[in-house]
Amino acid sequence: MSPNEIPAILLGGLQKALRLIKATVRLPFFKTYMTVSFFLIIIFTILTFPYETILLKEIYKLEKKAYKSIAIGELDFNLIGKSSINNLSLVMLNGDNISVNEIIFDFDLSPFNFISRKYIKGVMTGNGIKYSAGKVEITCNASGNLDLTLGTTSKDFTQGEIKIMMENVLLQLDNVTLPDSMMNFQLPPIIKVTSTILDASMKNKKFLIKKFMVSGPDLAGTVRGNISLSSFMKNSRLNLKIAIKADSAVLSEFAPLLKGITNDKGMINFPLKGTLGRPKPEIKLKPDRKNKSALTLPEKNS
């Protein structure tokens, strides 16, 4: 084959390819097949896109901003249906630890909204939740609805709606005593709560508690009000209305004192002000006609 023959051969091949393409286009339903193939390619690309890698990258970007460190054992993200996270461990900026054995979530929005706007809307369930902070440890299972725009810095607060129910709540306390402003009560080492229901929202740097109900043999009652959030959590200001059942087991040791602040319905109602670091209950004791002196705590057995 001489070099002069190569252009003719290439031209001939190109002409054959064009004739084949023209013949294919004339086939019945060609346009339909091409349209279906195009959409199938798009769907396949969406379903097989490596969302887990992108989500993990964005989550780890928040380290040192929204939390100190995070570890995720396994992330299984599905664009359609439920997704899950196994063995999540989180260390907050203040040193508190949160771990969850399994999180199952079903978001209404695409992962692109989460990545670009840090937006979460959907249903979540957490199994084997454990929160540790110094002398306090809380374990429970939880489920709820979230509609949140996440804050990514200490000055950028999360906004949105939260509805959460917790079950089998166990509080383990290591010699925890309430501050002097709360009568210096020493709490029992274990407090069991059957369930809690929280309906709240976050807006304009405030955590608004519409309803927080606590049910259980050791502690039962309600909380309403708001918390003005601070970048340093202990400085967040409280404006809460507390109602506790006087016959809650956790209060049994202080029954003689609590008679003076229990209403006819067997409830102890009082506002809680101050800050998270220094809460100040505004409790008004009913006057004792026989003894006008202030009530004191019962002496503990030595």
C-alpha positions in Angstrom: 0.0 0.0 0.0 1.4 3.3 -1.1 1.0 6.5 1.0 -1.1 8.0 -1.8 -3.8 5.3 -1.3 -4.3 6.1 2.5 -6.6 9.2 2.0 -8.8 7.2 -0.4 -9.1 4.3 2.1 -10.0 6.7 4.9 -12.6 8.5 2.8 -14.2 5.2 1.8 -14.4 4.1 5.4 -16.0 7.4 6.4 -18.6 7.2 3.6 -19.5 3.6 4.7 -20.0 4.9 8.3 -22.2 7.7 7.1 -24.3 5.3 5.1 -24.7 3.0 8.1 -25.7 6.0 10.3 -28.3 7.1 7.8 -29.7 3.6 7.5 -29.9 3.3 11.3 -31.7 6.6 11.6 -34.3 5.4 9.1 -35.1 2.4 11.3 -38.6 2.4 13.0 -38.7 3.9 16.5 -35.1 5.1 16.3 -35.8 8.4 18.0 -37.8 6.6 20.7 -34.9 4.2 21.4 -32.4 7.1 21.5 -34.5 9.1 23.9 -35.0 6.1 26.3 -31.3 5.3 26.2 -30.4 8.9 27.0 -32.7 9.0 30.0 -31.5 5.6 31.2 -27.9 6.8 31.1 -28.9 9.8 33.2 -30.7 7.7 35.7 -27.8 5.2 35.9 -25.4 8.1 36.5 -27.6 9.5 39.3 -28.0 6.1 41.0 -24.4 5.1 40.8 -22.9 8.5 41.7 -20.5 8.2 44.7 -22.6 10.2 47.1 -21.0 8.6 50.2 -17.6 9.9 49.3 -18.9 13.5 48.8 -21.0 13.4 51.9 -18.1 12.1 54.0 -15.9 14.8 52.6 -18.3 17.5 53.5 -18.9 16.1 57.0 -15.2 16.0 57.8 -14.9 19.6 56.5 -16.9 20.6 59.6 -14.3 19.4 62.0 -12.9 22.1 64.2 -15.9 24.3 63.2 -19.1 22.6 64.3 -17.4 19.9 66.4 -14.0 18.9 67.5 -13.8 15.5 65.8 -16.0 12.8 64.1 -15.6 9.1 63.3 -18.0 7.1 61.1 -17.7 3.4 60.9 -19.9 2.9 57.8 -22.1 5.2 55.6 -24.7 3.6 53.3 -26.4 6.4 51.3 -29.4 5.7 49.0 -30.9 8.3 46.9 -34.2 6.5 46.9 -35.4 5.0 50.2 -33.6 4.8 53.6 -29.9 5.4 54.3 -27.9 4.6 57.4 -24.8 5.4 59.4 -23.2 2.8 61.7 -20.9 3.5 64.6 -20.9 7.3 64.7 -18.7 8.9 67.3 -18.7 12.7 67.8 -16.6 14.9 70.1 -18.2 18.4 70.5 -16.2 21.6 70.8 -16.7 21.7 74.6 -15.4 18.1 74.9 -18.7 16.3 75.3 -19.0 12.9 73.6 -21.9 11.5 71.5 -21.9 8.0 70.1 -24.7 6.2 68.1 -24.7 2.6 67.1 -27.0 3.1 64.2 -28.7 6.0 62.5 -31.4 5.4 59.9 -32.6 8.4 57.9 -34.9 9.2 55.0 -34.4 12.7 53.7 -36.9 14.4 51.4 -34.2 16.5 49.7 -31.4 15.5 47.4 -27.8 15.3 48.7 -26.9 18.3 46.5 -29.1 20.5 48.8 -27.4 19.1 51.8 -23.9 19.7 50.4 -24.6 23.2 49.0 -27.0 24.6 51.7 -26.3 22.2 54.7 -30.0 21.5 54.7 -31.7 18.5 56.3 -35.3 17.6 56.0 -36.8 14.2 56.7 -37.1 11.4 59.3 -34.3 10.0 61.4 -34.1 7.2 63.9 -31.1 6.6 66.3 -30.4 3.4 68.1 -28.0 3.0 71.0 -27.4 6.7 71.6 -24.9 7.6 74.3 -24.1 11.1 75.5 -21.2 11.6 78.0 -20.3 14.9 79.7 -18.1 14.8 82.8 -20.2 13.2 85.6 -23.3 12.7 83.4 -24.0 9.9 81.0 -27.3 9.5 79.1 -28.3 6.5 76.9 -31.5 6.2 74.9 -33.1 5.4 71.5 -34.7 8.3 69.6 -36.7 9.0 66.5 -38.1 12.2 65.0 -38.6 14.7 62.2 -36.0 17.3 61.2 -36.3 20.4 59.0 -33.0 22.2 59.6 -30.5 24.5 58.0 -27.3 23.6 59.8 -24.9 26.1 61.3 -21.3 25.5 60.4 -19.5 27.8 62.8 -19.7 28.8 66.5 -21.5 32.0 65.4 -23.7 30.5 62.7 -26.6 28.9 64.5 -28.8 26.1 63.2 -32.3 27.1 62.1 -35.5 25.0 61.7 -38.0 22.7 63.3 -37.3 19.6 65.5 -39.7 16.9 66.7 -38.1 14.1 68.7 -39.3 11.2 70.8 -36.8 9.4 73.0 -37.5 6.0 74.7 -35.8 4.0 77.4 -33.8 7.0 78.7 -31.3 6.2 81.4 -29.3 8.9 83.2 -26.3 7.8 85.1 -24.9 10.5 87.5 -21.6 10.3 89.3 -22.2 12.3 92.5 -24.0 15.1 90.8 -25.3 17.9 93.0 -27.5 20.7 91.8 -26.0 24.2 92.2 -26.8 26.4 95.3 -29.3 28.3 93.3 -31.3 25.0 93.0 -31.2 24.2 96.8 -28.1 22.1 96.5 -30.1 18.8 95.9 -27.9 15.8 95.3 -29.4 13.7 92.5 -29.7 9.9 92.7 -27.0 7.9 90.7 -29.6 6.5 88.3 -32.7 8.1 86.8 -35.0 6.1 84.5 -37.4 7.8 82.1 -39.8 5.8 80.0 -40.1 8.4 77.2 -39.7 12.0 76.3 -41.4 14.0 73.5 -39.8 17.3 72.3 -41.5 19.7 69.9 -39.2 22.7 69.3 -37.8 25.1 66.8 -34.6 27.1 66.4 -34.8 30.7 65.2 -32.8 33.9 65.6 -30.3 32.3 68.0 -33.2 30.9 70.2 -34.1 27.4 71.0 -37.9 27.6 71.4 -39.5 24.7 73.3 -43.1 24.4 72.4 -43.5 21.2 74.4 -41.2 18.9 76.2 -42.9 16.1 78.1 -41.1 13.6 80.4 -42.8 10.4 81.5 -41.5 7.8 83.8 -41.5 6.4 87.4 -38.4 8.3 88.4 -39.2 11.7 86.8 -42.3 13.1 85.1 -43.2 16.6 84.0 -43.2 19.2 81.3 -40.9 22.1 80.1 -41.9 25.1 78.0 -40.1 28.3 77.1 -36.9 29.3 75.3 -33.2 29.3 75.5 -31.2 32.2 74.1 -28.2 30.4 72.5 -24.6 31.6 73.0 -21.5 30.4 71.1 -20.3 29.3 74.6 -23.1 26.9 75.5 -22.9 27.4 79.3 -23.7 31.1 78.8 -27.0 30.4 77.0 -29.8 32.1 78.9 -32.8 30.2 80.2 -36.4 31.4 80.2 -38.3 28.2 81.0 -41.4 27.1 82.8 -41.0 23.9 84.7 -43.7 21.6 85.9 -42.7 18.4 87.8 -44.9 15.8 89.4 -44.2 15.9 93.1 -44.5 12.1 93.5 -41.6 11.5 91.1 -39.2 9.0 92.7 -36.3 11.3 92.2 -37.8 13.8 94.6 -38.9 11.3 97.3 -36.1 12.3 99.6 -37.1 15.9 99.6 -40.9 15.3 100.2 -41.1 17.3 103.4 -39.5 20.4 101.7 -41.6 20.1 98.6 -44.9 20.2 100.4 -44.6 24.0 100.5 -44.3 24.4 96.8 -46.7 21.6 95.5 -50.1 22.8 94.2 -53.5 21.1 94.5 -52.8 19.0 91.4 -49.7 17.5 92.8 -47.4 19.5 90.6 -44.4 21.7 91.3 -44.4 24.7 89.0 -41.6 27.3 88.8 -39.8 29.5 86.3 -36.2 28.6 85.6 -33.9 31.6 84.7 -30.2 32.2 84.7 -27.9 30.3 82.3 -27.2 26.7 81.5 -24.0 27.0 83.6 -25.8 28.8 86.5 -29.6 28.0 86.4 -31.7 30.0 88.9 -35.2 28.6 89.7 -37.6 31.2 91.0 -39.4 29.1 93.6 -41.9 30.7 96.0 -42.5 28.7 99.1 -45.9 28.8 100.7 -45.8 30.4 104.2 -46.0 27.9 107.1 -48.3 29.4 109.7 -46.9 27.2 112.5 -43.3 27.9 111.6 -42.4 31.1 109.8 -38.7 30.1 109.4 -37.4 29.0 106.1 -37.8 25.3 105.2 -34.6 23.2 105.2 -33.6 20.1 103.5 -34.1 16.8 105.4 -30.9 15.6 107.1 -29.2 12.7 105.3 -28.4 9.5 107.1 -24.8 9.4 108.0 
